[in-house]
């Protein structure tokens, strides 16, 4: 488990699309940095979109605010990719040369780093070298990188490299499901940030 306690990088009620602490629910068990990563999206009537599913603006998560999960220093930002197109069958597609798309890496205490991916291009509110505070607005949800629709990818790893540094289960401090506080999350549940 992470030594630091993190807040969810969003406000309100979201759905755990992928992720968990066990192999069967893992985001990507064989990618060491993403083993305990999560993909979050907003759903309404169990769908992440309304009307035409090929349009980013029809996804409930699109352009929602993303917040710093804990105090730390911004050590890396990539902000150059347009959104990935969405197909009618919602296959996972990558329209750029980096599966993370537009992303941020924040260095936290105890040698832990958070990586948050798939930002909307041009929406970052911080720069490399900035000290961020927990809950500070850092950008907005987009659909850049390896995606099937707008969402937030969130992981904690023990090193700056999000692919090759060891990922760790995230200890949450503001995640609730049916009014029960959760320290860890599993795929397929709706959670509320408080």
Residue pairs with C-beta under 8 A, 6 or more apart in sequence:
1 168
1 169
1 170
1 171
1 183
1 184
2 110
2 112
2 156
2 168
2 169
2 170
2 171
3 109
3 110
3 112
3 171
4 70
4 108
4 109
4 110
4 112
4 156
4 171
5 70
5 171
5 172
5 173
6 69
6 70
6 114
6 156
6 170
6 171
6 172
6 173
7 67
7 69
7 70
7 134
7 135
7 172
7 173
7 174
7 193
8 14
8 40
8 69
8 154
8 172
8 174
8 175
8 191
8 193
9 40
9 66
9 67
9 68
9 69
9 116
9 152
9 154
10 40
10 64
10 65
10 66
10 67
10 152
10 193
11 65
11 67
11 193
12 42
12 192
12 193
13 42
13 190
13 191
13 192
13 193
14 40
14 41
14 42
14 61
14 152
14 190
14 191
14 193
15 40
15 41
15 42
15 43
15 48
15 188
15 189
15 190
15 191
16 38
16 39
16 40
16 185
16 186
16 187
16 188
16 189
16 190
16 191
17 39
17 40
17 41
17 48
17 151
17 187
18 27
18 37
18 38
18 39
18 187
19 25
19 26
19 27
19 36
19 37
19 38
19 39
19 185
19 186
19 187
20 26
20 27
20 36
20 38
20 184
20 185
20 186
20 187
21 36
21 169
21 184
21 186
22 186
23 29
25 186
25 187
25 188
26 35
26 36
27 34
27 35
27 36
27 37
27 38
27 39
27 153
27 155
28 34
28 35
28 37
29 35
31 163
32 163
32 164
32 165
32 166
32 167
33 115
33 155
33 157
33 161
33 162
33 163
33 164
33 165
33 166
33 167
34 155
34 162
34 163
34 167
35 167
36 155
36 156
36 167
36 168
36 169
36 170
37 153
37 154
37 155
37 167
38 153
38 154
38 155
38 170
38 185
39 151
39 152
39 153
39 154
40 61
40 151
40 152
40 154
41 48
41 59
41 60
41 61
41 149
41 150
41 151
41 152
42 48
42 59
42 60
42 61
42 64
43 60
43 190
44 50
44 60
48 59
48 60
48 61
48 149
48 150
48 151
49 58
49 59
49 60
49 149
50 58
50 60
51 58
52 58
53 86
53 88
53 90
53 149
54 85
54 86
54 87
54 88
55 86
56 62
56 83
56 86
56 142
56 143
56 149
56 150
57 63
59 143
59 149
59 150
61 141
61 149
61 150
61 151
61 152
62 120
62 141
62 142
62 143
62 150
63 120
63 123
63 140
63 141
63 142
63 150
64 140
64 141
65 137
65 139
65 140
65 141
66 116
66 119
66 137
66 138
66 139
66 140
66 141
66 152
67 134
67 135
67 136
67 137
67 138
68 106
68 132
68 133
68 134
68 135
68 136
68 138
69 106
69 114
69 116
69 134
69 154
70 106
70 108
70 109
70 114
70 134
71 108
71 109
71 131
71 132
71 133
71 134
72 106
72 107
72 108
72 109
72 114
72 131
72 132
73 106
73 107
73 129
73 130
73 131
73 132
74 104
74 105
74 106
74 126
74 127
74 128
74 129
74 130
74 131
74 132
75 105
75 106
75 107
75 113
75 128
75 160
76 103
76 104
76 105
76 128
76 160
77 103
77 104
77 105
77 124
77 126
77 127
77 128
78 98
78 100
78 101
78 102
78 103
79 102
79 119
79 121
79 122
79 124
80 102
80 121
81 95
81 96
81 98
81 101
81 102
81 121
81 144
81 145
82 95
82 96
82 121
82 144
83 95
83 120
83 121
83 142
83 143
83 144
83 150
84 93
84 94
84 95
84 96
84 101
84 143
84 144
84 145
84 146
84 147
85 93
85 95
86 93
86 143
86 147
86 148
86 149
87 93
90 148
90 149
91 148
92 146
92 147
92 148
93 146
93 147
93 148
94 145
94 146
94 147
96 144
96 145
98 145
99 145
99 146
100 115
100 117
100 118
100 145
100 146
100 153
100 162
101 117
101 118
101 119
101 142
101 143
101 144
101 145
101 146
101 147
102 117
102 118
102 119
102 120
102 121
102 124
102 142
102 144
102 145
103 115
103 116
103 117
103 118
103 119
103 145
103 153
103 162
104 115
104 116
104 119
104 124
104 126
104 138
104 139
105 113
105 114
105 115
105 160
105 162
106 113
106 114
106 116
106 132
107 113
107 160
108 114
111 158
111 159
112 156
112 157
112 158
112 168
113 156
113 157
113 158
113 159
113 160
113 162
113 165
114 154
114 155
114 156
115 153
115 154
115 155
115 156
115 157
115 162
116 138
116 152
116 153
116 154
117 145
117 152
117 153
117 154
118 141
118 142
118 143
118 144
118 145
118 147
118 150
118 151
118 152
118 153
119 139
119 140
119 141
119 142
119 144
120 139
120 140
120 141
120 142
120 143
120 144
121 142
121 144
123 139
123 140
123 142
124 138
124 139
125 136
125 137
125 138
125 139
126 132
126 136
126 138
126 139
132 138
141 150
141 151
141 152
142 150
143 149
143 150
143 151
154 170
155 162
155 167
155 170
156 167
156 168
156 170
157 165
157 166
157 167
157 168
158 165
158 166
158 167
158 168
159 165
159 166
169 184
170 184
170 185
171 183
171 184
172 182
172 183
172 184
172 185
173 183
174 193
174 194
175 181
175 182
175 183
175 185
175 191
175 192
175 193
176 182
176 191
176 192
176 193
176 194
177 189
177 190
177 191
177 192
182 191
185 191
